[in-house]
């Protein structure tokens, strides 16, 4: 027998909200490209967190596996990752997302300017979106959380590799590997800064 979705009757709303936010991001991206030829992002990954993953997270957090937990106590049922070529493009995307109507910034963490100890760099936002349908608290218009991560290509490549290795068990020389990953993260960050400087020089020369 199929288990009912942890999102209950609100599951179909999540995809509608995701499509709306992605559509708005693509709209301003296309407008900027037509205006200046500048690509504000290279690619975008968007998903509604699977039932299995959300149930696992509820178990880890020690909370009930209910729609209320998934949609109110946790904030990543909807996730978007925006990958950019340059650091400035990350911050331009942040600025434009903040300009969206019916949107509230719940939390921001700038791990680009303030990297995590392991070298991780990214810009994280949790936003609350007003939608024209009921939410899990019974409000209409409803409010739904969306988690957004913004990174450069270099940051995204490092994070992907680090994530894969983090879940390997019984790794020999783990301290050395952690140190090497940190060194790689710092080198990639320096490369990002250099590439941004080069682009600025080119743009200022025009």
C-alpha positions in Angstrom: 0.0 0.0 0.0 1.3 3.4 -0.9 2.2 5.6 2.0 0.5 9.0 2.0 2.8 11.9 1.2 4.3 13.7 4.2 3.1 16.9 2.5 -0.6 15.7 2.6 -3.0 17.8 0.6 -0.4 20.6 0.1 2.0 18.6 -2.0 0.7 19.9 -5.4 1.1 23.5 -4.1 4.8 23.0 -3.7 5.4 22.4 -7.4 3.3 25.5 -8.3 5.4 27.7 -6.0 8.6 26.2 -7.3 7.6 26.8 -10.9 6.6 30.4 -10.1 9.9 31.3 -8.4 12.0 29.6 -11.1 9.9 31.4 -13.7 10.6 34.8 -12.1 14.4 34.0 -11.9 14.4 33.0 -15.6 12.5 36.1 -16.6 15.0 38.6 -15.1 17.9 36.4 -16.4 16.5 36.6 -19.9 15.8 40.3 -19.7 19.4 41.0 -18.5 20.9 38.8 -21.3 18.8 40.6 -23.9 19.8 44.0 -22.5 23.6 43.4 -22.0 24.6 39.9 -23.1 25.4 39.1 -19.5 24.3 35.7 -18.2 23.4 36.0 -14.5 23.5 32.3 -14.0 25.0 29.3 -15.8 22.4 26.8 -14.6 19.7 26.3 -12.1 18.6 23.2 -10.2 15.2 23.1 -8.5 13.4 20.4 -6.6 10.6 19.6 -4.2 12.2 17.5 -1.5 11.2 13.9 -1.8 8.9 12.3 0.7 11.7 9.9 1.7 14.3 12.6 2.3 11.8 14.8 4.2 10.8 11.9 6.4 14.5 11.1 7.1 15.1 14.7 8.1 12.1 14.7 10.5 13.5 11.5 12.1 17.0 13.2 12.5 15.4 16.3 14.0 13.2 14.3 16.3 10.0 15.7 15.1 6.7 14.1 13.9 6.4 13.1 10.3 3.5 15.4 9.5 2.7 18.1 7.0 3.0 20.7 9.7 6.6 19.5 10.5 7.5 19.3 6.8 6.0 22.7 5.8 6.3 24.8 8.9 8.9 23.5 11.3 11.4 22.8 8.5 12.1 25.2 5.7 13.6 23.2 2.8 10.6 21.4 1.2 11.3 23.6 -1.9 15.0 24.0 -2.8 16.7 26.0 -5.6 20.4 26.2 -6.4 21.7 28.9 -8.7 25.2 28.5 -10.1 26.9 31.5 -11.5 30.1 32.2 -13.4 31.3 35.1 -11.2 31.0 36.2 -7.6 29.3 39.5 -8.6 26.6 37.5 -10.4 25.7 35.7 -7.1 25.1 39.0 -5.4 23.1 40.4 -8.4 20.8 37.4 -8.2 20.4 37.9 -4.5 19.5 41.6 -5.1 16.9 40.7 -7.8 15.3 37.9 -5.7 14.9 40.3 -2.8 12.9 42.6 -5.2 10.2 40.0 -5.8 6.8 40.9 -4.6 5.0 38.8 -2.0 8.3 37.6 -0.7 9.9 37.9 2.8 13.5 37.1 3.7 13.5 34.8 6.7 17.3 34.1 6.9 20.5 34.9 5.0 23.9 33.4 5.5 26.8 34.7 3.4 29.4 31.9 3.4 31.2 33.6 0.5 32.5 36.5 2.6 32.5 34.3 5.7 33.5 30.8 4.7 32.8 27.8 6.9 35.9 26.3 8.7 36.1 23.5 6.1 36.3 25.9 3.2 32.6 25.7 2.1 31.5 28.9 0.3 28.0 29.7 -0.9 25.2 32.2 -0.3 22.1 30.8 1.5 18.7 32.3 1.7 15.5 31.1 3.2 12.5 33.0 1.8 8.8 32.9 2.7 6.5 33.2 -0.3 2.9 34.2 -0.2 0.7 32.0 -2.4 -3.0 32.3 -3.4 -3.9 29.0 -1.7 -4.1 27.7 1.8 -1.0 26.7 3.8 -0.6 24.1 6.5 -1.5 26.6 9.2 -4.8 27.3 7.6 -3.9 30.7 6.2 -5.1 32.1 2.9 -3.1 33.5 1.2 -0.7 30.8 2.4 3.0 31.2 3.2 5.5 28.6 2.0 9.3 28.4 2.7 11.9 28.2 -0.1 15.6 27.5 0.4 17.9 29.1 -2.2 21.6 28.5 -2.5 23.8 30.6 -4.8 27.3 29.7 -5.8 30.0 30.1 -8.4 30.9 27.2 -10.7 34.0 26.6 -8.7 32.2 26.7 -5.3 29.6 24.2 -6.7 32.2 21.8 -8.0 34.0 21.8 -4.6 30.8 21.4 -2.7 29.7 18.5 -4.8 33.0 16.6 -4.4 33.1 17.3 -0.7 29.6 16.1 -0.2 30.4 12.8 -1.9 33.5 12.2 0.2 31.8 13.3 3.4 29.6 10.2 3.3 32.3 7.7 2.8 33.0 5.6 5.9 36.2 4.4 7.3 38.4 6.8 5.4 42.1 6.5 6.1 44.1 9.8 6.7 40.9 11.7 7.2 42.7 14.7 8.8 44.9 15.0 5.8 41.9 14.8 3.5 40.1 17.5 5.4 43.2 19.8 5.3 43.5 19.2 1.5 39.9 19.9 0.9 40.3 23.2 2.8 43.3 24.1 0.7 41.5 23.3 -2.5 38.5 25.4 -1.4 40.8 28.4 -0.7 42.6 28.0 -4.0 39.3 27.9 -5.9 38.1 31.0 -4.0 41.3 32.8 -5.0 40.6 31.8 -8.6 37.1 33.2 -8.3 38.4 36.5 -7.1 41.0 36.6 -9.9 38.4 35.8 -12.6 36.1 38.5 -11.2 39.0 41.0 -11.3 39.7 40.1 -14.9 36.1 40.5 -15.9 36.0 43.9 -14.2 39.1 45.0 -16.0 37.6 44.0 -19.4 34.2 45.6 -18.6 35.9 48.9 -17.5 38.0 48.9 -20.7 34.9 49.0 -22.9 
